[in-house]
């Protein structure tokens, strides 16, 4: 069934698809919270035709502790402040319409390497060398301030000197920002990551509507909102334990991919085995019009599709035979029975489309195509090579006494020596069923 995602009905259809993906997950009881968040994050990318960059533009941050209902979505960028030097408490923590400078530069006073050699003729020259080292870092800090930036972010460390320097001048800074987070800030704010502090100008600075450093649980988060480029989103997950949050992250990732596929295919089908049963019915009817062996192949393909609803019944603890019989009758005799599938909640069958069990149409096409290709690959194998030793893998492990006996080669050697001592010939003959030996002289 095609749909228009720009309408309210299309929006609800996407939310139901996200809820279907979360049905069997640990956070299924919180679909009303997470499904709209997921759809909102992916919809922003679809409006900008950037669905293929979903993995890099939508971030999921995990914070242990608190209630799962405290999870929230930031339409912008949010990342954890990784490290703070003395003086960060004095920095301004909130800005409106700030200018943001993004750096891949280390703003820290670096000492000379151990093997550095400096020759001086006057002791007073040593002080000039120390002053030059300090002048280098101060020139970098002056450039950051003079370009008009209010927030300075760097992928590399920002030392205690730079932290205090920026705090005294009303700037905010954060160092050791992860590469993925820095790139998201760049895309959201329009700033350009700089590898030097020379010749900084207003064009390389980014901006956003609101910046604030918030306390979320036990962590400090830097939050950029109302960004000019509404591509990036960040989902902050809360939960009682790290295991719960990790499972929640995997569940949300699955739902994000489902919604992404829905927006690409622009059509959905009913789940619960309804599509498989309808395709099976059509193939059985088409098989009757085919002469020769093609009829058997088509019928076998139709029968194979019924494994999907049968497996759903087995997983739910229902009798697959009764449910499949009811589905065959419904799909064959009733005109409105094409969306009937397995009712996992109550048992029996139901209209899974009305029940909100939906799947992207492209997903079903890809599944059927992949299954057919896998079957063709298996059928194309005309010969297999098997290691004879693997035929009885427990032969040596099953008898603990074998580990204390002599190796088999020594046993065979002793037996052959005994036979040769009696007959005086070379080592050749049979020791038993299937065991032969031959050894030349010398």
DOSELO-118391 format. One record per residue: x, y, z of N, C-alpha, C in turn; residue in three letters. Coordinates in steps of 0.1 Angstrom, whole numbers, plus 5000, padded with zeros to 4 digits. Layout:
XYZXYZXYZala;...
This chain:
500949885000500050005000500950125000unk;500850214990501750334989501150434999unk;502050535003501650635012502450765010unk;501950875014502651005013503151045027unk;504451055029504951085042504851225046unk;504451315037504251455040502851475047unk;502051385047500651395053500651345067unk;499651375075499551325089499351175089unk;498651115079498450975078499750905075unk;500550965066501950905064502850915076unk;502751015084503551025096503150915106unk;501850895107501350785116501750655111unk;501850635098502250505093503750475096unk;504550585095505950565099506150535114unk;505250595122505350565136504950425139unk;503950375132503550235134504550135129unk;505250175119506350085114507450085124unk;507850195130508850195141508350115153unk;507050125156506550055168506549905165unk;506349865152506349725149507849665151unk;508849755147510249705149510549695163unk;509949775172510249765187509349665194unk;508449605187507449515194508149405202unk;509149335196509749225202511049265210unk;511249385212512449435219512149465234unk;513249485241513249505255512449635259unk;512449735250511749865252510449865245unk;509849755243508549755236507449825244unk;507549835257506549905265506750055265unk;507750105258507950245257507850295242unk;507050225234506950265220506450405218unk;505550445227504950585226506050695228unk;507150665235508250755237509250755225unk;509650635222510750615212510350625198unk;509150575194508750575180508750715174unk;508050815181508050955175509451015174unk;510350975184511751035184512450975171unk;512250845169512950785158512450845144unk;511150855143510650905130511051055128unk;511051135139511551275138512951285133unk;513851195139515251205135515451165121unk;514751055116514951015102514251105092unk;513151165096512451245087513251375083unk;514051425093514851535090515851505078unk;516351385079517351345068516651325055unk;515451275055514651255043514351385036unk;514051485044513651615038514851675032unk;516151645036517351705031518051605021unk;517351495018517851385009519251335013unk;519251305026520551255032520351125040unk;519451045035519150915042520350825042unk;521150835032522350745031523350775042unk;523350895048524250925058523750915072unk;522650835074522050825086522950775098unk;523850685095524750635106525650745111unk;526050835103526950945107526251065112unk;525051085109524351205113523451185125unk;522951065128522151035139522950965150unk;523251025161524050965171523150915183unk;523650815189522950755201523950765213unk;523650835223524450845235523850775247unk;524650705254524150625265524650675279unk;523650685288524050735301523350645311unk;524150565319523550475328522950555340unk;521850495346521150555357519950625352unk;519050655362517750725359516750625353unk;515650685348514550615343514650615327unk;514150505321514150505307513250605301unk;512250655308511350755303512050895303unk;513250905309514051025309514851045296unk;514850945287515550955274514851075266unk;515751135258515251255251515951265238unk;515451345228515951365215516451515214unk;517651535209518151665207518251685192unk;517551785187517551815173518751905170unk;519851845170521151915169522251815173unk;523251855181524351775185524451785200unk;524751665206525051655220526151555222unk;527151585230528151495233528651515247unk;529251415252529751415266531051485267unk;531151575277532451645279533451545285unk;534451515278535351405282536351435293unk;536851555293537951595302537951745305unk;538251785317538151925321539351955330unk;540052065326541152115334540652215345unk;541552245354541152345364540752475357unk;539752535362539252665356538052655348unk;537652525344536452515336535152555343unk;535152555357533952605364533652745361unk;534652825358534552965356534053005342unk;534052915333533652945320532152965318unk;531753035309530353055306529752935300unk;528652885306528052755302526852765293unk;526452895289525252905281525453025272unk;525053005259525253115249523953115240unk;523653225235522653245225523253295212unk;523053225201523653255188525153275189unk;525853175194527353185195528053155182unk;529253195181530153165170531053055175unk;531152945167531852825171533052805162unk;534252785169535452755162535852605164unk;536052535153536352395154537852375150unk;538552305158540052295156540452145157unk;541552115149542251995151543652035155unk;543752115165545052175170545152145185unk;546352125189546552105204546952235210unk;546052285219546252405226546852375240unk;548052335240548652295253550152335252unk;550752375263552152415263552952285262unk;553752275252554552155250556052175253unk;556652085261558052095265558852035253unk;560152075253560952025243561251875245unk;561551805234561851665235563151645242unk;563351525248564451495256565751505248unk;565751475236566951475228567251605221unk;566451705224566651835218567951905224unk;568751965216569952025220569952175216unk;570152265225570252405223571552455228unk;572352525220573652575224573452725226unk;573952775238573852915241575252955246unk;575453085245576753135249576653225262unk;575353255265575053345276573853285284unk;573953275297572853215305571553295303unk;571553425300570353495298569653455285unk;570353385276569653345264568653225266unk;568953155278567953045281566553095283unk;566553215290565153265293564453305280unk;565253355270564553385257563953265251unk;564653155252564053025247562752995254unk;562753005267561552975274560453065270unk;560753195269559753295265559253265251unk;560053215242559553185229558553065229unk;558852965238557852855239556452905244unk;556452995254555253055259554553145248unk;555353215240554853295230554053225219unk;554553105216553853015206552452985210unk;552252945223550952905227550053025229unk;550653145233549853265235549453315221unk;550253305211549853345198548653265193unk;548653135195547553045191546253095199unk;546353115212545153155219544653295215unk;545553385212545153515208544353505194unk;544853425186544153405173542753355174unk;542553265184541153205186540253315192unk;540753405200539953505206539653615196unk;540653655188540453765179539553735167unk;539353605164538553575153537053585156unk;536753615169535353635173534553515178unk;535253405180534553285185534153295199unk;533053235202532553225216532753085222unk;532852985213533052845217534152785209unk;535152725216536252665209536252515212unk;536152435202536152285203537352235196unk;538052135202539252075195539251925197unk;539651855186539851715187540951675196unk;541951765197543151735205543051805219unk;543951785228543751835242543851995242unk;543052055251543152195254543552195269unk;544752245271545452245284544852335294unk;545352335306544952415317545152565315unk;546352595308546552735305545552795295unk;545252715285544252765275542852775281unk;542552675290541252675297541052805305unk;542052835313541952955321541953085313unk;542753085302542853195293541453225287unk;540753125282539453135276538453175286unk;538553115298537553155309537653295313unk;538853355313539053495317538453585307unk;538253545294537753625283536353585279unk;535653505288534253475286533953375275unk;534953295271534753185261534553055267unk;533952965260533852825264534752735255unk;535352635261536252545253536052405258unk;536252315249536252165252537252095243unk;538152015249539151945242538851795242unk;539551725234539451575232538051535228unk;537451625219536151585213536351475203unk;535451375204535551265194535451315180unk;536051245171536151285157534651285151unk;533851185154532551175149531651295154unk;531851325167531051435172531451565166unk;532751585164533251715158532751725144unk;532651615136532151625123530651655123unk;529951605132528451635133528251775136unk;529051835146528951975149529252065136unk;530252015129530652095116529452095107unk;528851975105527751975095526452045100unk;526252045113525052115119525252265119unk;526452315123526652455125527152525113unk;527652455103528252515091529752555093unk;530352515104531752555106532652455099unk;533952505097534952425091536052395101unk;536452265101537452215110538852275105unk;539552345114540852405111541952325116unk;543052315109544252245114545352345118unk;545052465118545952575122545152685128unk;545852765136545152885141545553015134unk;546352995123546753115115545653155106unk;545553285104544553345094543153295096unk;542653295108541253255111540353375107unk;539253355101538353455098536853415100unk;535953505099534553475103533953365094unk;534453345082533853245073534053105077unk;535053075086535252935090534552905103unk;533852995109533152975121531752925119unk;531252835128529852795127529052865137unk;527752835137526852905146525652815149unk;524952845160523752775163522852865171unk;521552835173520652915180520852925195unk;521252805200521452795215522452695219unk;523352725228524252625233524152625248unk;524252505254524252495268524952375273unk;525752385284526352265290525352215301unk;524852095299523852045309524351935317unk;523851915328524151795337523051685334unk;523451575328522551465325523151345333unk;522451305344522951195352524151245359unk;525251165357526551195363527451255353unk;526951285341527851335331527451485327unk;528451555322528251685316528051675301unk;527051735295526751725281526851865275unk;527451875264527451995256526451985245unk;525452065245524252055237524152175227unk;524052145214523952255204522552235198unk;521752335199520352325194520052445184unk;518952425177518552525167519652565157unk;520252455152521352465142520752505128unk;521552575121521052615107520852495098unk;521652395099521452275091520752165100unk;519552145098518752045106518951905101unk;520151865100520451725096520751635107unk;521451685117521951595128520951595139unk;520851475145520051455157520851365167unk;520551375179521251295190520151245199unk;520151115201519251045211520051015223unk;519651065234520251035247519450935255unk;520050815257519250705263519650695278unk;518650675286518750655301518250515304unk;518750465315518350335320519050295332unk;518550185339519050145351520450085351unk;520750015340522049945339522549955325unk;523849935324524549945311524049835301unk;523749715306523249615297521849655291unk;520949715300519649755295519849865284unk;520749955286520950065277521550015264unk;522549925265523149865253522049795245unk;521149715251520049655243519149755237unk;518849865245518049975239518650035227unk;519950055227520650115216520450025203unk;520649885205520449795194519049805189unk;518049805198516649815193516349935186unk;516850045190516650175183517350175170unk;518450115169519150115156518350035146unk;517749925150516949845141515749925137unk;515049995146513950085142514350195133unk;515550255135515950355126516150305112unk;516650185110516850125097515550095090unk;514550055098513250015093512550145088unk;512550255096511950375091512650435079unk;514050425079514750465067514250385055unk;514150255056513650175044512250215041unk;511450245050510050285047510050415039unk;510850515043510950635035511450615021unk;512350515019512850495006511850424997unk;511150325003510250244995508850314993unk;508450395002507250465002506050375001unk;506150255005505050155005505250055016unk;504150005022504249905033503349785029unk;503649675036502849555035502549505049unk;501649415050501249365063502249255067unk;502649245079503549145084502749025090unk;503348945098502748835104502548715095unk;503248705084503148605074502048625064unk;501348745065500248765055500748775041unk;501848845038502348855025502748725019unk;503448645028503948515023502748425019unk;501648425027500548335024499848385011unk;499748515009499148564997499948534984unk;501248554985502148514974502048364971unk;502048284982501848144980500648104973unk;499548174977498248144970498248174955unk;498848294952498948334938499848234930unk;500948194936501848104929501147964927unk;500347914936499647794934498747804923unk;498047914922497047934911497847944897unk;498948014898499748024885500347894881unk;500647804891501247674887500347584879unk;499047604881498047524873498047564859unk;498547674855498647714841499947674834unk;500847604841502147574836502147424832unk;502747394821502847254816504247204820unk;504447084823505747024825506247044839unk;507547024841508247034854508147164861unk;507947274853507847404859506747414869unk;505647334867504547334876505047294890unk;505847184890506347134903507247234910unk;508047304902508947404908508147514914unk;507247564907506447674912505647634925unk;505047514925504347464936505247454949unk;506447404946507447384957507847524963unk;507947624954508247754959507147814967unk;505947784963504747834971504647764984unk;504947634985504947564997506047615007unk;507147655001508247705010507947835017unk;507147915010506748045016505948025029unk;505247915030504447895042505247865054unk;506547845053507347825065507447945074unk;507248065068507348185076506248195086unk;504948185082503848185092503948065101unk;504347945096504547825105505547845116unk;506647915112507647945122507248045133unk;506448135128505848235138504948165148unk;504148065143503347995152504147915162unk;505147845157506047765166506647855177unk;507147975173507748065182506748115193unk;505548135189504548185198503848065206unk;504147945203503547835210502247795205unk;501847825193500547785187500747665178unk;499547595175499547485166499647535152unk;500747515145500947565132500047505122unk;499647375124498747315114497347385113unk;496847405125495547475125495547615120unk;496547685123496647825119496847835104unk;497747745098497947745084496747705076unk;495947615081494747575075493747695074unk;493647765085492747885086493247995076unk;494548015075495048115066494848075052unk;495047945048494847905034493347925030unk;492447895039491047915036490748065035unk;491248145044490948285044491448355031unk;492648325027493248385015492648335003unk;492148215003491548154990490148194988unk;489348194999487948214997487448354999unk;488148435007487648565010488448675002unk;487648764996488348874988489148964997unk;488648985009489349085018490349005028unk;490748885024491648805033493148815030unk;493548905020494948905016495848965027unk;495349035037496249095048496149015061unk;495548895060495448815072496648735075unk;497148745087498348665091498148605105unk;499248565111499248505124498948605135unk;498048585144497648665155498548615167unk;499648685170500548645180499948665194unk;499148775195498648815208497548715213unk;496548685205495448605209495448465204unk;496248435194496248305187495248305176unk;495448215166494548215154495048315144unk;494148375136494548465126493848595128unk;494348705121493748835122494248915110unk;493649035108494049125098495249205104unk;496449165100497649225106497849365101unk;497249405090497449545085496649635095unk;495349595098494649675108495249675122unk;495949565125496549555138497849635139unk;498249695128499449775128500749705127unk;500749585122501949505120502349525105unk;503249625103503649665090505149645088unk;505449625075506849615071507049685058unk;508249745056508549815043508449715032unk;507849755021507749675009509049625003unk;510049715004511449674998512049565006unk;511749565020512349465028511849325024unk;510549315021510049185016510649145003unk;510749234994511349204981512749154982unk;513549224990514949184992515049044999unk;514149025009514148895015513848775006unk;512848794998512448684988513548664978unk;514148774973515248764963516448704969unk;516848734982518048674988517748524991unk;516548494995516248344997516348264985unk;515848324974515848244961517348234956unk;518148334958519548324954520348224962unk;520048224975520648124984520347984980unk;519047964977518647824972519347784959unk;519447884950520147854937521647814940unk;522247884949523647864952523847724957unk;522947684967522947544972522747444962unk;521747464953521447364943522647354932unk;523347454931524447454921525647374926unk;525647334939526747254944526547104940unk;527447054932527346914927528246814935unk;529146864943530046774950530546844962unk;530746774973531246834985532446754989unk;533446814996534646755001534546745016unk;534646625022534446605036535746555041unk;536246605052537446555059537046425066unk;537646305063537346175069537446185084unk;538346255089538546265104537346325111unk;536646405104535546475110534246385111unk;534346265105533146175105532946115119unk;533946105127533746055141534546145150unk;534046265152534846365160535046315175unk;534146235180534246195194535046065196unk;535746015186536445885187537545895198unk;538346005197539446015206539046075219unk;537946165219537546235231536646145240unk;535946055233534945975241535645875250unk;536845835248537545725256538645795264unk;538445825276539545895284540745805285unk;540645675284541845595286542745605274unk;542245655263543145665251544245765253unk;543945875262544845975264546145925271unk;545945815279547145765286547845655279unk;547345615267548045505260549045565250unk;549845485244550845525235550245575222unk;550945655215550345705202550145585193unk;549145605183548845505174549945455165unk;550845555162551945515153552945425160unk;553145445173554045355181553445215182unk;552045205184551445075186551545005173unk;551345065161551444995148552844955146unk;553845035150555245005148555544875156unk;555144875169555444755177554744625171unk;553544645166552844525161553544475148unk;554044565140554744525128556044465131unk;556744515141558044455145557844315150unk;556744295157556444155161556244065150unk;555444105140555144025128556443995120unk;557244095118558444075111559443985118unk;559443995131560443905139560143765136unk;558843735135558443595132558743545118unk;558443635108558543595094559843645088unk;560543735094561743785088561643855075unk;560643925073560443995060560344145062unk;560044215051559844365052558444395058unk;558344515063557044555069556044575058unk;555144485057553944495048552944395051unk;551744425049550644335052549444405058unk;548544335065547344385071547344365086unk;547044465093546844445108545444425112unk;544444455104543044445107542244495096unk;540944505098540044555088540344695085unk;540644725072540844865068542244915072unk;543144845079544444895083545544825076unk;546244885067547344825060548544905063unk;549744825061551044895063552044845053unk;552944925050554044885042555244985045unk;556344925047557545005051558744935044unk;559545015037560644955030561844935039unk;562944875035564044855043564944985044unk;565744985054566645095056565945215062unk;
